[in-house]
Amino acid sequence: MNLIYINTKRSIFFITLLFLGNINLVKAQFSIPPSRISTPYGTVNTPGVYSPRYYGFNNADPTSGKYDFTIVLLNDSSFTKKTKIKIDLKTNHCDLRWKSKGIIHTINPKETKEIYRTTFDNRRIKGIPLDTCWAFLIDSGKIRTYSITSDFNSPTIGYIQSGVNGKILALTPDNLKPLVGDSPAILKLIDKNKLLKAIKEYNSK
């Protein structure tokens, strides 16, 4: 629940959060470039909107940890590199980059069949290549959610899927509404851009 504080020093900060939307969703569909907003408690980064994606607000910008990623190419060859997913906030494209002998190497999703990393308890965290990013499964409910990073403890949700066989879609109100039926309460959440909360409500029924 969003709360409005009367304390004048904090009011600008919390009003900024309200403007950005629910704390789990920061991208609304405005045609604005990335920017930085000064508040009494520091600077808040707003990624702006360059495509219809909605991301988790665990950090000011989507971030990815550095892991040993196994990269499976289109010809089925594979190799492992310690790297992180680089997210270009201007174009919404993701890639993997690493430096070897002074040369920077780059791999983008369209060049791969999949990428994955293995956790300490031997779970495989797999990234499915889409047009601009890899999609990592986070929630396997009726509506499945996917992150554009493999950091499942602080995911950056960008995609959804209806069931196991549905098409993976960008998380937008228009894509989500046909999947949730006619529940007025859930549709109201979507209209308020509380998309992750709407998915949670739908999956709990």
N, C-alpha and C positions, 0 to 999 in steps of 0.2 A: 504494500500500500504506500502511495506517495503521500508525504506529510508536508504541509507548508508551515515553516517556522516563522515566528514573529520577530525573533532576534534579528536586528537590522544588519549586523555584521555577516550573518550567515544567509540572509534571505537571497542575496544575489546567487550564491552557490547553489542553493536548493531550487531556486527558480530555473537556473540553467539546466539542472537535471530534469526538471519537469518538462522543459522545452525539448530536451532530447528524447523524452518519452520514458516508458517504463525502464527501470534500471537494467533489465535484461535485454533491452532493444535500443540501439542507438541510431539506426539508419531509417529515416523516413524518406519518402519520395519527394525530395526537393532538388532542384537543379542548382546546387551550390557547391563551390569548391571546398577542399579541406581548409580548415581554419583553426585558429587558436583563440580561446576566449579567456581573458584574465578575470580571476575572481579573488576575493580576499584570502582564499586558501590555496592559491596557486593557479596554474594554467590548465584548462581543460581542452584536450584535443578533440575536435569534431572532424571525422574523416570526410564529411561531405557526401554527396551522392553522385555516383557516376554510373550506377546500374541498380536494378531492383533487388538489392540484397539487404538482409537484416542480420546484425551480428550481436553476439553477447557482449555486454558491457562489463566484463571482468577487468579489463584494462582500458585505457583511453583509446588505444588502437589495437587491432588484432595482432597478437604476437605468437610466435612459435618457438618452442624450445629446440635445443640442438640434440640430435639423436643419431644413432647409426641406422640410416635408412638403406634398405635393400631396394634397388631400382631395377625393375623388370622392363626391358625395352620391347619394342614392337616385334623384334626378331627373336624374342624369348631369351636373349642373353641377359645376364644380370650381374650386378656388382654392388658393393656396399660402400657408402661414404658417410662420414660423420658430418652432418650439415643440418640446416634448418630450412623450413619453408619460408621463402621470401615473398612478402605480400606487397605489391605495388598499389598503394592507396589511390593513385591517380587513374589507373587503368583497371583495377580489380583483377589483375592477373597474378598468378602464383608460379613460382619456379623454385628449383633447388640449385644452389650455387656452392662451389667449392674451388679452392685455389690449389694448383699443383704445378710445381716448378715455375712459379711466377705467372702461370696462365690461369685465368678465371674460366671455369667450365660452368655451363648452364644447361639444365634439363627442364623442359616444360611438360605439362600434362599430356599434350597430344603426342609426345614422343615416347610415351610409356604405356604398358598394359596395366601396370599397377606399381605402387610403392608400398612398402610396409616397414614397420619396426617391431621389435620383440621386447616386451616388458620383462622386468626382473622375474615375474612368475610365469614366463613363457607364453603370454598371450600375444597373439599377432594383431597389431593395429594396422589395418589395411586402408590405403587410400585409393579410391576409384577415380580414374581420370575423367574429368568433364572438359568442357570447352576451355575454361580459364583456370580452374583449380582442381585439386584433388578433394574428394568427399570422404570423410571418415565417419563411420556410423557411431552415433552417440546413444540414441534411445531407440529401442526396437519395439515400441508400442504399436498401436493401430496406425498411427502416423509416425513414421520413423524420422528422426532428425539426424542431420549430418553436419559436421564441422569442417571448416576449411583448413584446420590444423589438427594434428594428432594428439594435442594436449587435452585428453578427455577429462581431466580434473578442472580445467577452465576452458571449455570449448568455445569456439567462435562459430555459431550456427548460421549456415547460409543456405541449406537445402533441406527439402522434405521429400517423403515418399509415402504413398498410401499402400501399406502392406509390403510384402516381400517382392511382389512382382510389378508394382507400380513404377511409373517413370519417375526418376529423380528430378525434382523441380526446384527452381529458386524459391526461397521463402519470401513470398509476397502475399498481401491480402487477396489478390485475385486468384492466385494459385491455391491458397489455403481454403477459401470459402467453399468450393465444390466438394471438399473432402470431409467437412464436419457436419453435414446434414443441415437441419433447419432449427437447431436450438437457438432461441433468441439470445440467451445469455452468452453463448460462445460467439455468435455473430457480432454481438455488441463489443466483445473484447477485441475482435478482429478490426472492427471499425475504429477502435481506439488505438490501433497499432500494437496491442498487447498480444503479439502473435505466439510467443512461447507459452504464455499463460493460457491462451486459448487451446493450444495443443495439449498442454497438461490436463486441462479440464476435460477435453474430448477423450484422451487416452484413459482417464480414470473411470469413465462410465462403462 
